[in-house]
Amino acid sequence: MTPLLEVVDLGRRPYADALALQRALRLQRLNGALPHDLLLLVEHDPVYTLGRGTQATSLPVSPELLRASGAEVVEIERGGDVTWHGPGQLVGYPIIHLSLHREDLHWYLRTLEGALIDALAELGLRGGREAGKTGVWVGGGKIASIGIHVKQWVTLHGFALNVHPDLAWFTRIVPCGLDGVTMTSVAQEVAAEAPHTLWGPTRDAVIRQLAVSFALEATPRLATTLDVTD
């Protein structure tokens, strides 16, 4: 029997709520209370997250001014530099026990990238990698960012795929510390007249390709059934 990937669509949630949920679920996956790997999907309120690798040069605008623009600013434990999450961006947090797959962080990162590239292909977009960088590009623009944290071989954090966000939010930072990077989105690349119609097909393609990439069978789970007690 193929192992399951339970998929929980949280809808739109503040960043802090999703972070607390991830941390609780990681512990449950570790101790066996959560019997299957899990994928949380969420659309955040505007927030800038500062990973452990954030450099001062990546923040040309101070955190105080970023907050004044209407976004939260949060320091977190994931790897990588600063990025933005917000409306129109599909964020995925896989809670995966790598000991049951492969205890290899490089393999995990490349598998996430590959799944997103395959999902974009379903939408008619040719995604790819950039040598020495993490994430997914379409043409010359970065369309997906990846930042992870792995503790006792159970994963936290994950990926952010730009579906139809307001890309102006990225202009206040140096995204992922990549000077001169151009951010793009599914809507921009397909020149969509009705960007919101892209959300469902993009979400479904990402779920399918993540399940295939990790040799799992995707199955939906209601957010109301999550037990997050430690």
PyMOL CGO cylinders between C-alpha atoms (Angstrom):
from pymol import cmd
from pymol.cgo import CYLINDER

trace = [
    CYLINDER, 0.00, 0.00, 0.00, 1.30, 3.46, -0.93, 0.3, 1, 1, 1, 1, 1, 1,
    CYLINDER, 1.30, 3.46, -0.93, 1.98, 5.66, 2.11, 0.3, 1, 1, 1, 1, 1, 1,
    CYLINDER, 1.98, 5.66, 2.11, -0.28, 8.69, 2.45, 0.3, 1, 1, 1, 1, 1, 1,
    CYLINDER, -0.28, 8.69, 2.45, 0.35, 12.39, 2.16, 0.3, 1, 1, 1, 1, 1, 1,
    CYLINDER, 0.35, 12.39, 2.16, -2.47, 14.08, 4.05, 0.3, 1, 1, 1, 1, 1, 1,
    CYLINDER, -2.47, 14.08, 4.05, -3.22, 17.50, 2.58, 0.3, 1, 1, 1, 1, 1, 1,
    CYLINDER, -3.22, 17.50, 2.58, -4.75, 20.22, 4.73, 0.3, 1, 1, 1, 1, 1, 1,
    CYLINDER, -4.75, 20.22, 4.73, -5.82, 23.48, 3.12, 0.3, 1, 1, 1, 1, 1, 1,
    CYLINDER, -5.82, 23.48, 3.12, -5.80, 26.09, 5.88, 0.3, 1, 1, 1, 1, 1, 1,
    CYLINDER, -5.80, 26.09, 5.88, -7.15, 28.89, 3.69, 0.3, 1, 1, 1, 1, 1, 1,
    CYLINDER, -7.15, 28.89, 3.69, -5.89, 32.33, 4.68, 0.3, 1, 1, 1, 1, 1, 1,
    CYLINDER, -5.89, 32.33, 4.68, -4.13, 32.42, 8.05, 0.3, 1, 1, 1, 1, 1, 1,
    CYLINDER, -4.13, 32.42, 8.05, -1.78, 34.74, 9.93, 0.3, 1, 1, 1, 1, 1, 1,
    CYLINDER, -1.78, 34.74, 9.93, 1.82, 33.55, 9.82, 0.3, 1, 1, 1, 1, 1, 1,
    CYLINDER, 1.82, 33.55, 9.82, 2.12, 32.98, 13.57, 0.3, 1, 1, 1, 1, 1, 1,
    CYLINDER, 2.12, 32.98, 13.57, -0.85, 30.60, 13.58, 0.3, 1, 1, 1, 1, 1, 1,
    CYLINDER, -0.85, 30.60, 13.58, 0.62, 28.43, 10.83, 0.3, 1, 1, 1, 1, 1, 1,
    CYLINDER, 0.62, 28.43, 10.83, 4.05, 28.43, 12.47, 0.3, 1, 1, 1, 1, 1, 1,
    CYLINDER, 4.05, 28.43, 12.47, 2.66, 27.23, 15.81, 0.3, 1, 1, 1, 1, 1, 1,
    CYLINDER, 2.66, 27.23, 15.81, 0.69, 24.53, 13.99, 0.3, 1, 1, 1, 1, 1, 1,
    CYLINDER, 0.69, 24.53, 13.99, 3.79, 23.34, 12.14, 0.3, 1, 1, 1, 1, 1, 1,
    CYLINDER, 3.79, 23.34, 12.14, 5.82, 23.06, 15.32, 0.3, 1, 1, 1, 1, 1, 1,
    CYLINDER, 5.82, 23.06, 15.32, 3.13, 21.06, 17.08, 0.3, 1, 1, 1, 1, 1, 1,
    CYLINDER, 3.13, 21.06, 17.08, 2.64, 18.74, 14.11, 0.3, 1, 1, 1, 1, 1, 1,
    CYLINDER, 2.64, 18.74, 14.11, 6.38, 18.14, 13.77, 0.3, 1, 1, 1, 1, 1, 1,
    CYLINDER, 6.38, 18.14, 13.77, 6.42, 16.75, 17.29, 0.3, 1, 1, 1, 1, 1, 1,
    CYLINDER, 6.42, 16.75, 17.29, 3.42, 14.55, 16.53, 0.3, 1, 1, 1, 1, 1, 1,
    CYLINDER, 3.42, 14.55, 16.53, 5.06, 13.23, 13.37, 0.3, 1, 1, 1, 1, 1, 1,
    CYLINDER, 5.06, 13.23, 13.37, 8.20, 12.49, 15.34, 0.3, 1, 1, 1, 1, 1, 1,
    CYLINDER, 8.20, 12.49, 15.34, 6.48, 10.60, 18.16, 0.3, 1, 1, 1, 1, 1, 1,
    CYLINDER, 6.48, 10.60, 18.16, 4.07, 8.77, 15.86, 0.3, 1, 1, 1, 1, 1, 1,
    CYLINDER, 4.07, 8.77, 15.86, 0.88, 10.52, 16.96, 0.3, 1, 1, 1, 1, 1, 1,
    CYLINDER, 0.88, 10.52, 16.96, 0.67, 11.78, 13.36, 0.3, 1, 1, 1, 1, 1, 1,
    CYLINDER, 0.67, 11.78, 13.36, 0.89, 8.52, 11.37, 0.3, 1, 1, 1, 1, 1, 1,
    CYLINDER, 0.89, 8.52, 11.37, 1.32, 10.03, 7.89, 0.3, 1, 1, 1, 1, 1, 1,
    CYLINDER, 1.32, 10.03, 7.89, 3.33, 12.76, 6.22, 0.3, 1, 1, 1, 1, 1, 1,
    CYLINDER, 3.33, 12.76, 6.22, 1.35, 15.97, 5.97, 0.3, 1, 1, 1, 1, 1, 1,
    CYLINDER, 1.35, 15.97, 5.97, 1.21, 18.98, 3.65, 0.3, 1, 1, 1, 1, 1, 1,
    CYLINDER, 1.21, 18.98, 3.65, -0.19, 22.24, 4.98, 0.3, 1, 1, 1, 1, 1, 1,
    CYLINDER, -0.19, 22.24, 4.98, -1.27, 24.72, 2.31, 0.3, 1, 1, 1, 1, 1, 1,
    CYLINDER, -1.27, 24.72, 2.31, -1.93, 28.31, 3.28, 0.3, 1, 1, 1, 1, 1, 1,
    CYLINDER, -1.93, 28.31, 3.28, -2.28, 31.86, 1.98, 0.3, 1, 1, 1, 1, 1, 1,
    CYLINDER, -2.28, 31.86, 1.98, -0.79, 34.30, 4.49, 0.3, 1, 1, 1, 1, 1, 1,
    CYLINDER, -0.79, 34.30, 4.49, -1.57, 37.82, 5.50, 0.3, 1, 1, 1, 1, 1, 1,
    CYLINDER, -1.57, 37.82, 5.50, 1.39, 40.03, 4.41, 0.3, 1, 1, 1, 1, 1, 1,
    CYLINDER, 1.39, 40.03, 4.41, 4.55, 39.09, 6.31, 0.3, 1, 1, 1, 1, 1, 1,
    CYLINDER, 4.55, 39.09, 6.31, 8.30, 39.38, 5.80, 0.3, 1, 1, 1, 1, 1, 1,
    CYLINDER, 8.30, 39.38, 5.80, 10.16, 36.41, 7.26, 0.3, 1, 1, 1, 1, 1, 1,
    CYLINDER, 10.16, 36.41, 7.26, 13.83, 36.60, 8.17, 0.3, 1, 1, 1, 1, 1, 1,
    CYLINDER, 13.83, 36.60, 8.17, 15.63, 33.27, 8.00, 0.3, 1, 1, 1, 1, 1, 1,
    CYLINDER, 15.63, 33.27, 8.00, 18.86, 32.42, 9.80, 0.3, 1, 1, 1, 1, 1, 1,
    CYLINDER, 18.86, 32.42, 9.80, 20.89, 33.58, 6.80, 0.3, 1, 1, 1, 1, 1, 1,
    CYLINDER, 20.89, 33.58, 6.80, 19.37, 37.06, 6.53, 0.3, 1, 1, 1, 1, 1, 1,
    CYLINDER, 19.37, 37.06, 6.53, 22.01, 39.70, 5.81, 0.3, 1, 1, 1, 1, 1, 1,
    CYLINDER, 22.01, 39.70, 5.81, 21.79, 43.37, 6.71, 0.3, 1, 1, 1, 1, 1, 1,
    CYLINDER, 21.79, 43.37, 6.71, 22.17, 44.22, 3.01, 0.3, 1, 1, 1, 1, 1, 1,
    CYLINDER, 22.17, 44.22, 3.01, 18.98, 42.27, 2.28, 0.3, 1, 1, 1, 1, 1, 1,
    CYLINDER, 18.98, 42.27, 2.28, 16.97, 44.82, 4.26, 0.3, 1, 1, 1, 1, 1, 1,
    CYLINDER, 16.97, 44.82, 4.26, 17.40, 48.21, 2.57, 0.3, 1, 1, 1, 1, 1, 1,
    CYLINDER, 17.40, 48.21, 2.57, 14.15, 49.18, 4.28, 0.3, 1, 1, 1, 1, 1, 1,
    CYLINDER, 14.15, 49.18, 4.28, 14.15, 48.90, 8.08, 0.3, 1, 1, 1, 1, 1, 1,
    CYLINDER, 14.15, 48.90, 8.08, 11.84, 46.41, 9.83, 0.3, 1, 1, 1, 1, 1, 1,
    CYLINDER, 11.84, 46.41, 9.83, 9.96, 49.37, 11.29, 0.3, 1, 1, 1, 1, 1, 1,
    CYLINDER, 9.96, 49.37, 11.29, 9.18, 50.72, 7.82, 0.3, 1, 1, 1, 1, 1, 1,
    CYLINDER, 9.18, 50.72, 7.82, 8.28, 47.25, 6.59, 0.3, 1, 1, 1, 1, 1, 1,
    CYLINDER, 8.28, 47.25, 6.59, 5.73, 47.03, 9.39, 0.3, 1, 1, 1, 1, 1, 1,
    CYLINDER, 5.73, 47.03, 9.39, 4.48, 50.49, 8.50, 0.3, 1, 1, 1, 1, 1, 1,
    CYLINDER, 4.48, 50.49, 8.50, 3.79, 49.21, 4.98, 0.3, 1, 1, 1, 1, 1, 1,
    CYLINDER, 3.79, 49.21, 4.98, 1.20, 46.84, 6.43, 0.3, 1, 1, 1, 1, 1, 1,
    CYLINDER, 1.20, 46.84, 6.43, 3.21, 43.66, 6.88, 0.3, 1, 1, 1, 1, 1, 1,
    CYLINDER, 3.21, 43.66, 6.88, 4.46, 41.72, 9.88, 0.3, 1, 1, 1, 1, 1, 1,
    CYLINDER, 4.46, 41.72, 9.88, 8.18, 41.06, 10.27, 0.3, 1, 1, 1, 1, 1, 1,
    CYLINDER, 8.18, 41.06, 10.27, 9.14, 37.75, 11.87, 0.3, 1, 1, 1, 1, 1, 1,
    CYLINDER, 9.14, 37.75, 11.87, 12.53, 36.15, 12.61, 0.3, 1, 1, 1, 1, 1, 1,
    CYLINDER, 12.53, 36.15, 12.61, 12.35, 32.36, 12.21, 0.3, 1, 1, 1, 1, 1, 1,
    CYLINDER, 12.35, 32.36, 12.21, 14.51, 29.24, 12.38, 0.3, 1, 1, 1, 1, 1, 1,
    CYLINDER, 14.51, 29.24, 12.38, 14.44, 28.24, 8.72, 0.3, 1, 1, 1, 1, 1, 1,
    CYLINDER, 14.44, 28.24, 8.72, 17.50, 28.50, 6.53, 0.3, 1, 1, 1, 1, 1, 1,
    CYLINDER, 17.50, 28.50, 6.53, 17.88, 31.19, 3.91, 0.3, 1, 1, 1, 1, 1, 1,
    CYLINDER, 17.88, 31.19, 3.91, 17.49, 34.94, 3.77, 0.3, 1, 1, 1, 1, 1, 1,
    CYLINDER, 17.49, 34.94, 3.77, 14.51, 37.31, 3.86, 0.3, 1, 1, 1, 1, 1, 1,
    CYLINDER, 14.51, 37.31, 3.86, 11.38, 36.74, 1.80, 0.3, 1, 1, 1, 1, 1, 1,
    CYLINDER, 11.38, 36.74, 1.80, 7.75, 37.86, 1.68, 0.3, 1, 1, 1, 1, 1, 1,
    CYLINDER, 7.75, 37.86, 1.68, 4.52, 35.88, 2.01, 0.3, 1, 1, 1, 1, 1, 1,
    CYLINDER, 4.52, 35.88, 2.01, 1.07, 37.20, 1.36, 0.3, 1, 1, 1, 1, 1, 1,
    CYLINDER, 1.07, 37.20, 1.36, -2.19, 37.11, -0.59, 0.3, 1, 1, 1, 1, 1, 1,
    CYLINDER, -2.19, 37.11, -0.59, -1.96, 35.44, -3.98, 0.3, 1, 1, 1, 1, 1, 1,
    CYLINDER, -1.96, 35.44, -3.98, 0.97, 33.27, -2.97, 0.3, 1, 1, 1, 1, 1, 1,
    CYLINDER, 0.97, 33.27, -2.97, 0.57, 29.53, -2.38, 0.3, 1, 1, 1, 1, 1, 1,
    CYLINDER, 0.57, 29.53, -2.38, 2.66, 28.54, 0.64, 0.3, 1, 1, 1, 1, 1, 1,
    CYLINDER, 2.66, 28.54, 0.64, 3.28, 24.89, 1.42, 0.3, 1, 1, 1, 1, 1, 1,
    CYLINDER, 3.28, 24.89, 1.42, 4.61, 23.42, 4.65, 0.3, 1, 1, 1, 1, 1, 1,
    CYLINDER, 4.61, 23.42, 4.65, 5.44, 19.72, 4.28, 0.3, 1, 1, 1, 1, 1, 1,
    CYLINDER, 5.44, 19.72, 4.28, 5.69, 17.86, 7.59, 0.3, 1, 1, 1, 1, 1, 1,
    CYLINDER, 5.69, 17.86, 7.59, 7.69, 14.91, 6.26, 0.3, 1, 1, 1, 1, 1, 1,
    CYLINDER, 7.69, 14.91, 6.26, 9.63, 12.29, 8.21, 0.3, 1, 1, 1, 1, 1, 1,
    CYLINDER, 9.63, 12.29, 8.21, 12.75, 12.04, 6.09, 0.3, 1, 1, 1, 1, 1, 1,
    CYLINDER, 12.75, 12.04, 6.09, 13.93, 8.93, 7.94, 0.3, 1, 1, 1, 1, 1, 1,
    CYLINDER, 13.93, 8.93, 7.94, 11.14, 7.12, 6.07, 0.3, 1, 1, 1, 1, 1, 1,
    CYLINDER, 11.14, 7.12, 6.07, 12.33, 8.56, 2.75, 0.3, 1, 1, 1, 1, 1, 1,
    CYLINDER, 12.33, 8.56, 2.75, 15.97, 9.62, 2.68, 0.3, 1, 1, 1, 1, 1, 1,
    CYLINDER, 15.97, 9.62, 2.68, 18.04, 11.37, 5.33, 0.3, 1, 1, 1, 1, 1, 1,
    CYLINDER, 18.04, 11.37, 5.33, 19.54, 13.85, 2.91, 0.3, 1, 1, 1, 1, 1, 1,
    CYLINDER, 19.54, 13.85, 2.91, 18.77, 17.60, 3.00, 0.3, 1, 1, 1, 1, 1, 1,
    CYLINDER, 18.77, 17.60, 3.00, 20.18, 18.22, -0.47, 0.3, 1, 1, 1, 1, 1, 1,
    CYLINDER, 20.18, 18.22, -0.47, 17.92, 15.50, -1.87, 0.3, 1, 1, 1, 1, 1, 1,
    CYLINDER, 17.92, 15.50, -1.87, 14.92, 16.99, -0.05, 0.3, 1, 1, 1, 1, 1, 1,
    CYLINDER, 14.92, 16.99, -0.05, 15.52, 20.48, -1.44, 0.3, 1, 1, 1, 1, 1, 1,
    CYLINDER, 15.52, 20.48, -1.44, 16.01, 19.21, -4.98, 0.3, 1, 1, 1, 1, 1, 1,
    CYLINDER, 16.01, 19.21, -4.98, 12.87, 17.06, -4.67, 0.3, 1, 1, 1, 1, 1, 1,
    CYLINDER, 12.87, 17.06, -4.67, 10.80, 20.08, -3.63, 0.3, 1, 1, 1, 1, 1, 1,
    CYLINDER, 10.80, 20.08, -3.63, 12.19, 22.06, -6.57, 0.3, 1, 1, 1, 1, 1, 1,
    CYLINDER, 12.19, 22.06, -6.57, 11.49, 19.20, -8.95, 0.3, 1, 1, 1, 1, 1, 1,
    CYLINDER, 11.49, 19.20, -8.95, 7.90, 18.87, -7.78, 0.3, 1, 1, 1, 1, 1, 1,
    CYLINDER, 7.90, 18.87, -7.78, 7.28, 22.59, -8.32, 0.3, 1, 1, 1, 1, 1, 1,
    CYLINDER, 7.28, 22.59, -8.32, 8.91, 22.48, -11.76, 0.3, 1, 1, 1, 1, 1, 1,
    CYLINDER, 8.91, 22.48, -11.76, 6.63, 19.57, -12.72, 0.3, 1, 1, 1, 1, 1, 1,
    CYLINDER, 6.63, 19.57, -12.72, 3.58, 21.40, -11.35, 0.3, 1, 1, 1, 1, 1, 1,
    CYLINDER, 3.58, 21.40, -11.35, 4.44, 24.47, -13.44, 0.3, 1, 1, 1, 1, 1, 1,
    CYLINDER, 4.44, 24.47, -13.44, 4.78, 22.23, -16.48, 0.3, 1, 1, 1, 1, 1, 1,
    CYLINDER, 4.78, 22.23, -16.48, 1.15, 21.17, -15.96, 0.3, 1, 1, 1, 1, 1, 1,
    CYLINDER, 1.15, 21.17, -15.96, 0.27, 24.86, -16.27, 0.3, 1, 1, 1, 1, 1, 1,
    CYLINDER, 0.27, 24.86, -16.27, 2.26, 25.22, -19.47, 0.3, 1, 1, 1, 1, 1, 1,
    CYLINDER, 2.26, 25.22, -19.47, 5.25, 26.94, -17.88, 0.3, 1, 1, 1, 1, 1, 1,
    CYLINDER, 5.25, 26.94, -17.88, 8.86, 25.87, -18.22, 0.3, 1, 1, 1, 1, 1, 1,
    CYLINDER, 8.86, 25.87, -18.22, 10.39, 26.14, -14.77, 0.3, 1, 1, 1, 1, 1, 1,
    CYLINDER, 10.39, 26.14, -14.77, 14.03, 25.50, -13.96, 0.3, 1, 1, 1, 1, 1, 1,
    CYLINDER, 14.03, 25.50, -13.96, 16.84, 25.83, -11.46, 0.3, 1, 1, 1, 1, 1, 1,
    CYLINDER, 16.84, 25.83, -11.46, 19.68, 28.32, -11.21, 0.3, 1, 1, 1, 1, 1, 1,
    CYLINDER, 19.68, 28.32, -11.21, 23.11, 26.90, -10.46, 0.3, 1, 1, 1, 1, 1, 1,
    CYLINDER, 23.11, 26.90, -10.46, 24.11, 27.37, -6.83, 0.3, 1, 1, 1, 1, 1, 1,
    CYLINDER, 24.11, 27.37, -6.83, 20.72, 28.79, -5.81, 0.3, 1, 1, 1, 1, 1, 1,
    CYLINDER, 20.72, 28.79, -5.81, 17.64, 27.32, -4.17, 0.3, 1, 1, 1, 1, 1, 1,
    CYLINDER, 17.64, 27.32, -4.17, 14.21, 27.84, -5.68, 0.3, 1, 1, 1, 1, 1, 1,
    CYLINDER, 14.21, 27.84, -5.68, 12.51, 27.76, -9.08, 0.3, 1, 1, 1, 1, 1, 1,
    CYLINDER, 12.51, 27.76, -9.08, 12.80, 30.21, -11.98, 0.3, 1, 1, 1, 1, 1, 1,
    CYLINDER, 12.80, 30.21, -11.98, 10.72, 30.80, -15.10, 0.3, 1, 1, 1, 1, 1, 1,
    CYLINDER, 10.72, 30.80, -15.10, 12.68, 32.61, -17.76, 0.3, 1, 1, 1, 1, 1, 1,
    CYLINDER, 12.68, 32.61, -17.76, 14.72, 35.20, -15.90, 0.3, 1, 1, 1, 1, 1, 1,
    CYLINDER, 14.72, 35.20, -15.90, 12.33, 35.56, -12.95, 0.3, 1, 1, 1, 1, 1, 1,
    CYLINDER, 12.33, 35.56, -12.95, 12.13, 33.69, -9.68, 0.3, 1, 1, 1, 1, 1, 1,
    CYLINDER, 12.13, 33.69, -9.68, 8.67, 32.20, -9.22, 0.3, 1, 1, 1, 1, 1, 1,
    CYLINDER, 8.67, 32.20, -9.22, 9.14, 30.01, -6.12, 0.3, 1, 1, 1, 1, 1, 1,
    CYLINDER, 9.14, 30.01, -6.12, 11.25, 30.29, -2.99, 0.3, 1, 1, 1, 1, 1, 1,
    CYLINDER, 11.25, 30.29, -2.99, 12.22, 27.44, -0.68, 0.3, 1, 1, 1, 1, 1, 1,
    CYLINDER, 12.22, 27.44, -0.68, 13.42, 27.67, 2.91, 0.3, 1, 1, 1, 1, 1, 1,
    CYLINDER, 13.42, 27.67, 2.91, 13.42, 24.70, 5.26, 0.3, 1, 1, 1, 1, 1, 1,
    CYLINDER, 13.42, 24.70, 5.26, 14.24, 23.62, 8.77, 0.3, 1, 1, 1, 1, 1, 1,
    CYLINDER, 14.24, 23.62, 8.77, 14.77, 19.96, 9.66, 0.3, 1, 1, 1, 1, 1, 1,
    CYLINDER, 14.77, 19.96, 9.66, 14.92, 18.71, 13.22, 0.3, 1, 1, 1, 1, 1, 1,
    CYLINDER, 14.92, 18.71, 13.22, 15.37, 15.02, 14.06, 0.3, 1, 1, 1, 1, 1, 1,
    CYLINDER, 15.37, 15.02, 14.06, 14.71, 14.39, 10.36, 0.3, 1, 1, 1, 1, 1, 1,
    CYLINDER, 14.71, 14.39, 10.36, 11.20, 15.86, 10.40, 0.3, 1, 1, 1, 1, 1, 1,
    CYLINDER, 11.20, 15.86, 10.40, 10.72, 18.88, 8.15, 0.3, 1, 1, 1, 1, 1, 1,
    CYLINDER, 10.72, 18.88, 8.15, 9.34, 22.35, 8.87, 0.3, 1, 1, 1, 1, 1, 1,
    CYLINDER, 9.34, 22.35, 8.87, 8.75, 25.42, 6.69, 0.3, 1, 1, 1, 1, 1, 1,
    CYLINDER, 8.75, 25.42, 6.69, 8.83, 24.76, 2.95, 0.3, 1, 1, 1, 1, 1, 1,
    CYLINDER, 8.83, 24.76, 2.95, 8.01, 26.61, -0.26, 0.3, 1, 1, 1, 1, 1, 1,
    CYLINDER, 8.01, 26.61, -0.26, 6.21, 29.71, -1.53, 0.3, 1, 1, 1, 1, 1, 1,
    CYLINDER, 6.21, 29.71, -1.53, 4.91, 29.74, -5.11, 0.3, 1, 1, 1, 1, 1, 1,
    CYLINDER, 4.91, 29.74, -5.11, 3.80, 33.07, -6.55, 0.3, 1, 1, 1, 1, 1, 1,
    CYLINDER, 3.80, 33.07, -6.55, 0.41, 32.50, -8.18, 0.3, 1, 1, 1, 1, 1, 1,
    CYLINDER, 0.41, 32.50, -8.18, -1.06, 36.02, -8.44, 0.3, 1, 1, 1, 1, 1, 1,
    CYLINDER, -1.06, 36.02, -8.44, 0.45, 38.18, -5.67, 0.3, 1, 1, 1, 1, 1, 1,
    CYLINDER, 0.45, 38.18, -5.67, 1.21, 41.89, -5.82, 0.3, 1, 1, 1, 1, 1, 1,
    CYLINDER, 1.21, 41.89, -5.82, 4.91, 41.60, -6.67, 0.3, 1, 1, 1, 1, 1, 1,
    CYLINDER, 4.91, 41.60, -6.67, 5.54, 45.15, -5.43, 0.3, 1, 1, 1, 1, 1, 1,
    CYLINDER, 5.54, 45.15, -5.43, 5.88, 43.72, -1.92, 0.3, 1, 1, 1, 1, 1, 1,
    CYLINDER, 5.88, 43.72, -1.92, 9.22, 42.20, -2.97, 0.3, 1, 1, 1, 1, 1, 1,
    CYLINDER, 9.22, 42.20, -2.97, 10.68, 45.57, -3.98, 0.3, 1, 1, 1, 1, 1, 1,
    CYLINDER, 10.68, 45.57, -3.98, 11.14, 46.59, -0.34, 0.3, 1, 1, 1, 1, 1, 1,
    CYLINDER, 11.14, 46.59, -0.34, 13.67, 43.80, 0.27, 0.3, 1, 1, 1, 1, 1, 1,
    CYLINDER, 13.67, 43.80, 0.27, 16.42, 41.90, -1.54, 0.3, 1, 1, 1, 1, 1, 1,
    CYLINDER, 16.42, 41.90, -1.54, 14.48, 38.63, -1.94, 0.3, 1, 1, 1, 1, 1, 1,
    CYLINDER, 14.48, 38.63, -1.94, 16.45, 35.65, -0.64, 0.3, 1, 1, 1, 1, 1, 1,
    CYLINDER, 16.45, 35.65, -0.64, 19.51, 37.90, -0.55, 0.3, 1, 1, 1, 1, 1, 1,
    CYLINDER, 19.51, 37.90, -0.55, 19.82, 37.73, -4.36, 0.3, 1, 1, 1, 1, 1, 1,
    CYLINDER, 19.82, 37.73, -4.36, 20.81, 41.20, -5.52, 0.3, 1, 1, 1, 1, 1, 1,
    CYLINDER, 20.81, 41.20, -5.52, 19.14, 42.11, -8.78, 0.3, 1, 1, 1, 1, 1, 1,
    CYLINDER, 19.14, 42.11, -8.78, 16.68, 39.20, -8.77, 0.3, 1, 1, 1, 1, 1, 1,
    CYLINDER, 16.68, 39.20, -8.77, 13.36, 39.71, -10.54, 0.3, 1, 1, 1, 1, 1, 1,
    CYLINDER, 13.36, 39.71, -10.54, 10.34, 38.05, -8.98, 0.3, 1, 1, 1, 1, 1, 1,
    CYLINDER, 10.34, 38.05, -8.98, 7.59, 36.72, -11.20, 0.3, 1, 1, 1, 1, 1, 1,
    CYLINDER, 7.59, 36.72, -11.20, 4.32, 34.81, -10.85, 0.3, 1, 1, 1, 1, 1, 1,
    CYLINDER, 4.32, 34.81, -10.85, 2.15, 32.29, -12.64, 0.3, 1, 1, 1, 1, 1, 1,
    CYLINDER, 2.15, 32.29, -12.64, -0.32, 35.05, -13.53, 0.3, 1, 1, 1, 1, 1, 1,
    CYLINDER, -0.32, 35.05, -13.53, 2.41, 37.24, -14.99, 0.3, 1, 1, 1, 1, 1, 1,
    CYLINDER, 2.41, 37.24, -14.99, 3.95, 34.43, -17.01, 0.3, 1, 1, 1, 1, 1, 1,
    CYLINDER, 3.95, 34.43, -17.01, 0.68, 33.27, -18.57, 0.3, 1, 1, 1, 1, 1, 1,
    CYLINDER, 0.68, 33.27, -18.57, -0.63, 36.84, -18.94, 0.3, 1, 1, 1, 1, 1, 1,
    CYLINDER, -0.63, 36.84, -18.94, -3.86, 35.83, -17.20, 0.3, 1, 1, 1, 1, 1, 1,
    CYLINDER, -3.86, 35.83, -17.20, -6.85, 38.10, -17.63, 0.3, 1, 1, 1, 1, 1, 1,
    CYLINDER, -6.85, 38.10, -17.63, -8.49, 36.58, -14.55, 0.3, 1, 1, 1, 1, 1, 1,
    CYLINDER, -8.49, 36.58, -14.55, -5.57, 35.77, -12.20, 0.3, 1, 1, 1, 1, 1, 1,
    CYLINDER, -5.57, 35.77, -12.20, -7.75, 34.36, -9.41, 0.3, 1, 1, 1, 1, 1, 1,
    CYLINDER, -7.75, 34.36, -9.41, -8.82, 31.49, -11.67, 0.3, 1, 1, 1, 1, 1, 1,
    CYLINDER, -8.82, 31.49, -11.67, -5.24, 30.19, -11.55, 0.3, 1, 1, 1, 1, 1, 1,
    CYLINDER, -5.24, 30.19, -11.55, -5.34, 29.39, -7.84, 0.3, 1, 1, 1, 1, 1, 1,
    CYLINDER, -5.34, 29.39, -7.84, -7.24, 26.10, -8.02, 0.3, 1, 1, 1, 1, 1, 1,
    CYLINDER, -7.24, 26.10, -8.02, -5.31, 24.59, -10.95, 0.3, 1, 1, 1, 1, 1, 1,
    CYLINDER, -5.31, 24.59, -10.95, -1.97, 25.63, -9.43, 0.3, 1, 1, 1, 1, 1, 1,
    CYLINDER, -1.97, 25.63, -9.43, -2.87, 24.22, -6.01, 0.3, 1, 1, 1, 1, 1, 1,
    CYLINDER, -2.87, 24.22, -6.01, -4.03, 20.91, -7.51, 0.3, 1, 1, 1, 1, 1, 1,
    CYLINDER, -4.03, 20.91, -7.51, -0.93, 20.58, -9.69, 0.3, 1, 1, 1, 1, 1, 1,
    CYLINDER, -0.93, 20.58, -9.69, 1.37, 21.19, -6.70, 0.3, 1, 1, 1, 1, 1, 1,
    CYLINDER, 1.37, 21.19, -6.70, -0.42, 18.55, -4.63, 0.3, 1, 1, 1, 1, 1, 1,
    CYLINDER, -0.42, 18.55, -4.63, -0.23, 15.98, -7.43, 0.3, 1, 1, 1, 1, 1, 1,
    CYLINDER, -0.23, 15.98, -7.43, 3.44, 16.53, -8.15, 0.3, 1, 1, 1, 1, 1, 1,
    CYLINDER, 3.44, 16.53, -8.15, 4.53, 16.59, -4.50, 0.3, 1, 1, 1, 1, 1, 1,
    CYLINDER, 4.53, 16.59, -4.50, 2.78, 13.28, -3.94, 0.3, 1, 1, 1, 1, 1, 1,
    CYLINDER, 2.78, 13.28, -3.94, 4.45, 11.77, -7.02, 0.3, 1, 1, 1, 1, 1, 1,
    CYLINDER, 4.45, 11.77, -7.02, 7.89, 13.14, -6.07, 0.3, 1, 1, 1, 1, 1, 1,
    CYLINDER, 7.89, 13.14, -6.07, 7.77, 11.59, -2.60, 0.3, 1, 1, 1, 1, 1, 1,
    CYLINDER, 7.77, 11.59, -2.60, 6.04, 8.39, -3.76, 0.3, 1, 1, 1, 1, 1, 1,
    CYLINDER, 6.04, 8.39, -3.76, 2.97, 9.15, -1.65, 0.3, 1, 1, 1, 1, 1, 1,
    CYLINDER, 2.97, 9.15, -1.65, -0.78, 9.10, -2.24, 0.3, 1, 1, 1, 1, 1, 1,
    CYLINDER, -0.78, 9.10, -2.24, -2.36, 12.48, -1.61, 0.3, 1, 1, 1, 1, 1, 1,
    CYLINDER, -2.36, 12.48, -1.61, -5.55, 12.48, 0.43, 0.3, 1, 1, 1, 1, 1, 1,
    CYLINDER, -5.55, 12.48, 0.43, -7.46, 15.50, 1.77, 0.3, 1, 1, 1, 1, 1, 1,
    CYLINDER, -7.46, 15.50, 1.77, -7.89, 16.14, 5.47, 0.3, 1, 1, 1, 1, 1, 1,
    CYLINDER, -7.89, 16.14, 5.47, -10.08, 18.78, 7.06, 0.3, 1, 1, 1, 1, 1, 1,
    CYLINDER, -10.08, 18.78, 7.06, -8.30, 21.42, 9.12, 0.3, 1, 1, 1, 1, 1, 1,
    CYLINDER, -8.30, 21.42, 9.12, -10.92, 20.92, 11.83, 0.3, 1, 1, 1, 1, 1, 1,
    CYLINDER, -10.92, 20.92, 11.83, -9.68, 17.35, 12.37, 0.3, 1, 1, 1, 1, 1, 1,
    CYLINDER, -9.68, 17.35, 12.37, -6.14, 18.42, 13.30, 0.3, 1, 1, 1, 1, 1, 1,
    CYLINDER, -6.14, 18.42, 13.30, -5.28, 17.71, 16.91, 0.3, 1, 1, 1, 1, 1, 1,
    CYLINDER, -5.28, 17.71, 16.91, -2.37, 19.94, 17.82, 0.3, 1, 1, 1, 1, 1, 1,
    CYLINDER, -2.37, 19.94, 17.82, -2.00, 19.10, 21.47, 0.3, 1, 1, 1, 1, 1, 1,
    CYLINDER, -2.00, 19.10, 21.47, 1.52, 18.06, 22.41, 0.3, 1, 1, 1, 1, 1, 1,
]
cmd.load_cgo(trace, "trace")
